[in-house]
Amino acid sequence: MSSIPADLLYSAEHEWVSGDVEPGSVVTVGITEHAANALGDVVFVELPSVGDEVTAGEVCGELESSKAVSELYSPVSGIVTAVNEALNSSPAAINDEPYDGGWIFKVDVSEGIELLDSEAYADHIA
């Protein structure tokens, strides 16, 4: 069974969010361990760029694995303030440590959104 940290929020598209999802807050985004396991070994990540405007529920990048290519959705709306450049040379960090070194990007939230807590996400993937 995949780990689902209780201190994070989750999207139905299997992204996690760390931080306060209120306007003006900066949050960190990644994909869940469940999603990383389903993808298989991630071999390439197409990151959004710093300064890009992202919209909740819309595609903002791509993950390529040994099994498939999967779109990356932003769980929040706002402006990208940072990307995990280390993923360019070590995309496997998404599989190895999805909630730590495998984070993907950070967003300055422009509008609040309701996301799933850990219990609701566990029900969603059950």
Buried (B, 14 or more C-beta within 10 A) or exposed (E): EBEBBEEBBBBBBBBBBBBEBEEEBBBBBBBBBBBBEBBEBBEEBBBBEEEBBBBBBEBBBEBBBEEEEBEBBBBBBBBBBBBBEEBEEBBBBBBBBBBEBBBBBBBBBBEBBEBBEBEEBBEBBE
